[in-house]
């Protein structure tokens, strides 16, 4: 498959090619049978020219050898047949190209493109349909250069097929345009004459025509200039209507096109101009689709649009949480990412907190954190949502009753998460430790492995903020008998990083070191370890510096003015 395509487009193109190959095998059998019957009839032995014409495909249809298929003799014959005024001979040439398109595994020589141009200009619609299908196959397999197709002027007869009124011809020509539009250098040429007819075909009642036209429109939204031209030509209302198509592929193409349009801020006024929450409502409806790739794509489009406050308000009014929670329960990471990213945007606004908590979002987030396919993106946005929603007693209680805490603790010891993600995890845990109930629960549920993970993160030096966050969690652990048992093996490591904190010039690290020492001194063994240690000497130095600073501030504080006697 040609480079530059996303996984989705690559898959769709492969499926398209597979369908064409299947259809061709059936057609090939019929063609061979037809030629056998024709060969028995004297009608086709009238002239040597016709005999030679019909001999060519009968020989080549049984030949898969590329050297013979692309021989100079074949080219000369194809040129004669394609430029003949006899439509039967033209069809022979078109059928040869169709056969060639299925068996060719190398680039088609440029010289073989000339007969294709002649066949596209044929007055016979069946010839045009056949050769346009062959051209689609060649483009899909990257056997021909897309830029050369444009340079040779083939776009003109291809677009003319839009107006043929024949669904098959329109379907093939739309597929050609879609493939040509996948090349950025061709989009400008396509925009000149192709937009209006494409938009018309996108509203076709024929599902295949509609699908290929929408596919072509999608490719035209992959550059800023062509997207702007599409919007000016009225593409947005058409694409919105296509979201309600009964064809799931049309839904996907139109939604992806809208997603590309929404990525450019200047188009938001046009998108929002349609009243009655139509855009939000249509995308939410698609987000409830049983076809999960469509659901996820609708979610991605809404997430792009959610930077607009108006869209956020509309989504909350339209009860968007339920379909988003459904996406969180899927087994595909990319779909979970789409949903959790949008939910993170919504949770950032305090006015949405109560609704999101009451809808059971924190319960779902806890489940997501335990998902075997959770990745850095999912964990990061989960942390943001938990932090945003845990700002009230109701939110804290919801976290208590969910699996959020255990999920965050499990993330601490994950081997797949980056430091940046762990920074979010430890920051979220530090935030939750401010709540007495959550601090008690965390202290009671944390495991030996997780305590060890916190200590390792606290003593690492590659990321100072990550070390600070991790140490801050340790400083707030309740020193129960079980917790002392878990911490005791790490006292030496903890003393080492605390010494480093106290030596830093950053006051917040010094303060954290002092708070941690004060908490750990509740265990007599740590107090004994502290006696006559370098850590204690440094602690006394910090205390002395703090006292000197306090006295200095008192000395430079201006004397209060004496009261004036009245």
N, C-alpha and C positions, 0 to 999 in steps of 0.2 A: 504494500500500500504506500502511496506517496507520502513523504514526510510533510509535516505541517498540519496534519489533521489531528483533532482530539480523539480520544478513545471512542466516544459515541459516534462521531462521523465515520471513523474507520470501520466500526462494526456495521453501521447502516450501509455503507458502500459495499462491504463484503456480502451482506445479506442480499443487496440489490443484484450484485453480480451472480450470486448463487441462483437466485430466481431466474435470471436471464439464461444461465447455462441450462437449467432444468427445462425451461420453455424451448430452448434451441434444440435440445436432444429430440423432443417430440416433433418439432418442425422439420428437423433434418431427415427423419424417417419418412415423413410425408413427401418431402422434396425429392428424395431418392426414388420413391415409388412413382412420383409424378414424372420424373425424367425417364424412368424405365418405360412407362406407358407412352410418353412422347416419342421415345426412340423407336417404338414399333410402328409409329404412324408415318405414312408417306408425306403428309402435309409439311413436315419439317425437313424434308430432304429436297426441297425445291431448289435451293441455292447453296453453293459451297460456303457462302458467308454465314448463313444461319447454322449450317452443320458445324462449322468451326466454333461458332458461339456456344452452341449447346454442348459440344464436346468438352469445352473448357471446364464448366462447373462439374460435369459428371466425373471428370478426371480428378479435379482438385478437391471435391467434397470428400473423397476417400483418402486424401493426403494431408498429413499433419506435419510434413517436413517443411520447415520454414524456408530452406533454400529454394525448394520448388515453388512454394507459395509466393515467394517474393522475387521470382526470377524475372529477368528482363523481358522474356517472352510473355509472361503473365501481365506485366505492366503494359506492354504495347497492346495486348488484346483488350485489357481493361479500359484503356484510353479509347480504343475504337468503339467498344460497346457502350461506354458511358456517354460518348458524344454522338452516338447514333440517334437518328430520329425515330427509330423503332423502339417503342416502349418495352417490347418483349426482350430486346437485347439489353436495354438499360436495366431491366429487372434482373437479368442474368448477372450483370456486373454488380448490382446491389447485393444480390444473394451471395456472390463470391466474397464481398467485403464482410457480410454478416458471418459467413463461415470463418473468415480470416480473424475476425474479432474474438472468436471463441478459442482459437487455437494458437494465436500469436503470443509468444512469451518474450518478445524483444521489441525495441522501438520500431515503429513503422517508418520506412524510409520516406523522406519528404516528397520524393517523386510520386509516391502512391497516394498523396493527398489530392493531387489535381483531379483524378476521376471522381473523388468524393464530392468536390465542389460542383462538378458538372452534374452529378446525380442529384444533388440538393436543389439544383436549378431546373430539374426535370418538370415537365408539365403534368406528369403522372403522379398522383398523390401516393399510390402504393409504392412506387419507386422511392419517393421521398421518405415515406414511413420506414421502409426497410433500411435505407442507408443511414437515416438518422439514428435508428436503433444500433446499427453497427458502430456509428460514431460514439454513442453513449458508452458502449462496451469498451471501445478503445481508450476513451477518456478515463473511465473507471479504473482500467488496468494500467493507466499511465503509459500506454503505447504510443500516444501522440502528444506533441507539445501543445499545450493550451494556447500559448502566445501565438504559435504559427496558425492555429485555427482562426484566431482573430485577425492576424495580418493578412490572411488569404481572403478575408471578407465573407467567411462562412456565416458570420452572425446574422447577416441580412436575410438570407433564405431561411435560417433557423427561426428567426423572429417572425418571418412571414407565415410559418407553419402555425403560429399562435392563432392566426386569423382563419385557418383552414376550416374550422368548425368540426373537424374530425377528432374525437377524443384521443385516439391512438397517436395521431400525428402531434397533437398538443402535448400529450404525455411525454413522448420522446424528445420533443424540442425543449420542453421545460427541464427535463433531465440534463440535456446538453448545456443549457444555460446555467443550471446549478453547478455542474462540474466546471464550467468555464469561470464562473464567479468565485470558485474556491481559490483561484489565483488572483492575488491582490492587483497585479498589473493589468488585469482584464476588466476590473470593475468599472473603471471610468467609461470604457467603450460600451459596456452593457447598460449603463445608466442613461445614455443618450436616447435610445429608442425602446429599451426593454421594460422600463418601470411600469408604465400605464397598462400595457398588455398583460404583464405578469400579475398585476393587482386584479385585473379582470378575471384571469384564469384561476386565481386563488379563490374566487367566489364560484367556480364551476360546480355544477351538480355531479360531475363525474369524480369519484373519489381519487382515482389515480392522477388525474390532471391536477386536482386541487393539491394533492400531496406533493407532486413534483414542483408545482408553482410555489408552494410555501417553502419548500426546500431551497429553491433558488432565492427567494426573498431573504431567507435566513443567511445565506452566504453574502448577500449584499449588505447586511448589517455588521459586517466584520471590519469595516473601516469607517472612520469618522465622517469623511466626505460623502460616501455613498449612503450612509445612515441619514445624514442631514437631507440629502436629496429625496430619499424615501419618505421621510416624515413630511416634507413639503408637498409631496405628491399625494398624501393622504393614506399612507400605509398603516398608521396606528389604528384607526377604526376597523380596517380590514383584519388586521392581526388579532384585535380583540374579539371580533366575531368568530374567528377561527379557533379560539380557545374552546368554543362550545361545539366544535366539530365532533361527529361520531367516530372519526378516525383518530386513534391515539397517536399516530405518527404526526398527523397534521397538528394536533394539540401540542406535541413536543416541539416541533419546528417553530410554530408561532410563538410559543412561550419563550423559547430560547432567543428568538429574534427580539421580542419585547424586553428580555433581560439585557440584551446587547444595547438596545436603545436607552433603557433606564440607566445604564452605566454612565451615560453622558448627561450631566446635570442640566444642560440647556434644553433638553427635550422633556423635562419633567412637567412644565406648564401644559404642553400638548397632551401628555399622558393623563394629567389630572383634569383636563378641560371637560372630559365627558362626565356628566353629572350622575347623581344617585349612587355614589360609591361604586360605579360600574366596574372600574378596573380592579379595585380591591376585592369586590364580591366575586368577579370572574376568576381571579387567581386563587381565592380561597376555595371556590368550588372545585377547581382543578387540583388543589392541594389535597382534597378528599378523594381523589381518584384512586381506584384500586391498582392502577398502573403506577408503580412507585417512582419510576424515573420521571414521570410527568409531575407527580406530586412534589418530588424533590426540586424539580426545575421551577415550579410555581413558587415554592418556598424561597428559592434562590433569587427569583425576580422580586418578590416582596421584600426580601432582606436588602436588596439594592435600593429599592424605593423607600425603605423605612428610615432613611436619613432625613426624609421629609416628615415633619411633625404631623402634618395633616394625615398622611398615610398611617402613621402610628395610631392616631386617634380613631381612624376608620377601622383599623384591624381590631382594636379592643372593643369597639362597638359591635363588630360583626362576629364576636366570639371566636377568635382565631386560635385559642389555646388548644382546643380539642384536636383539630387536625395536626397541629404541631406536635402534640404529645404522641399521636399515632406514628409520626415519623421517627420519634425518639425510640420507639419500640421495634424498629426495623433492624435487620441484621447487617445492613450496609453502612459502612462508616461515612461515606460521602453524603448520604441522605441524612444521617444523624447530624453531621456537621452543618448542613443547610438549616435544619430546624433549630439547633442550639445557638447558632449565630444570630438568627432573627430573634429568638427568645432573649438573648443577652441584650440586644438593642432595646427591646421592650422593657426589660427589668431594670434598665438604667434610669428609668423615670419613676420617681417615688409615687406618683399618682396611680401607677399600675400595680404597686406592690401587693395590696390587699387582694386584688382580683387574682393575680398569679398564684399567691399562696393558697387562697381558697379553692383554686382549681386543681390543687394537688401537684403543682409543678415540682416542688422540692422532692417529693416522693419519687417522681420520674427521674430527676437528676441523680438521686442516690442510686437508682438502678443503672443509669447510664455509666456512672463512674465504675461500676463493677462489670461493665460489658467487656468481654474479652478483646474486642476490637477497638476499645477506647484509645485514642491517640492524643498527641499534644494539643491539637486544635480543640477536640472535644473536652479534654480536661481543663484547658485554659478557660474556655467559655463557661464551663460548669462552675469553676471557682468564682468567676465574675457574677454569675447569677446567684449563687449562694450568698456571697458578700452583700449583694444589692438587696436581697429579700430578707436577710437576717438583721433587719434594722428595727424590729418591733418585737414585742413579747410573742405575738402570734407567729412571726417568722422563726423566732428562736425555738418555739415549741414544735413547729413543723420540722425543723432540722433535727431536733431531739428524736422525733418519731420516725425519721427517715433513715436511709443508709448513707447519708451524705458524709458523716464523720468517718465512718469506717472506710468509705470509698476514698476520701482524701488521704487517710493514713496508708491505705494500700498503694496509692500513687507515690508515696514517699520512697518506697522500695522498688519501684518499677525500673527496669533496665532500659526502657525504650523512650523515656521522657527526657527532654532537653533541660538544661539549667534554667532556661527562660520559663519553661512550663512549671518546673519545681519552684521557681520564685513565686508564681501565682498560687501554687498549692500551699506553701508555707505562709504566705501573706494571708490567705484565707483562714488557715488554722489559727494564726496569731489573732486575727479579727474575732474568730469564734471564741477564743479563750477569754475574751472580755466578759462573756456571759458565765455566771457562776455555775448554772446547771450544765452547760456544755463543757466547761472546764472539768467538772466532776466526772461527766460521762467519758470524756476523752481520756482522763487520767485512769479511769477504771477499765477501759477497753484497749488501750494501746499495748502492743505486743513487744517482746524483747527485740525482735527484728526491726520493728519500726522505731524503737528508741535508739537502736544502733544506727539506723538511717539518719535520724535527726542529729546525732552526735557527729557523724561523718560529714554531714552538710555544714554543721557549725564550724568544724575545724578546717574545711577546705578554704583555700585562699584565692581561687580563680574568680570568685564572684562574692564580693564583700556583702552585698545586700541579701543574697541568699543565705550567707553565714549568719547575718544578723537576724533574719526572720526565723531561722531554725533554732538559734539559741534563745530567741524570745519565747518560743513555744516551750522549750525545756525549762525556762525560768519560771513558768507559770504552772508547771505540773504539781499536783497536790502530793506532798511527801507522805503518802501512806506507806504502810509496811511493804506492800507489794511493789509500789513505785520505787522505794529505796532499794529493794532487791534488784529491780531492773536497771537502776542507775549505777549501783555500786561498781560493777565491772568497768565502768567508763569514767570513773572519777579522775584517773590520771589524764585521760584525753580531754576531759572537760576542763581540768585545771590548766592544761596547756593552752587551750583556745581562750580561756578567761584571762590568762596572763597577757596574751596578745591583745585582747580587747582593752585591758587597762593601760597598756602602753601606747595605744592609739591616741592621736590628738583629738579625734572626733569625740565630743562629749557624750553623744548618744550611745556609743559603744562602751565608754567608761561606765555610764549609768547602768547599762544592761549587765555589765560584768558585776557590779556591786549588788544589783537586785538578785542575780542568779546565786552569788555567794551567800547572800542573806537567806535565800530559800533552801539551799543545800545544807547550810549549817544546822538545819533541824535534825540532820543525821549526825550523831556523835562521831562516826567514823570519818566523815568529811571534815569535821572540825579538827580532828586529830591530824588529818592529812595536811590541813591548812597551817598548823602550828610550825613555826620556824621555816616555812617554805618561801620560795622566791615570790609566789603569788601573794602571800601575806605582806611581804616587804613592799611589793608594788602597790598593794591596796593601801598601805599606810602612806606611801608617797602621794597617791591620788588624793587621799584624805587631807594631807598637809597642803597640797596645792589648792584644794577646794577651800580650805580654811583661810589660806593666804588671800585667795581671790575675794572671799567674803569680807575679810578685814579691809582689803584695799578699797572695795566698793563703799564700805562704811566711811573710810577716810576721805574719799573724793566726793561723797554725797554733800551737797551744799547745805549749810545750816539753815534751818527754818527761820524766816524773818520774825523778829519780836513783835508782839501785838502792839498796835499804836493806841496810846491812851487817848481817850476821848476828852 
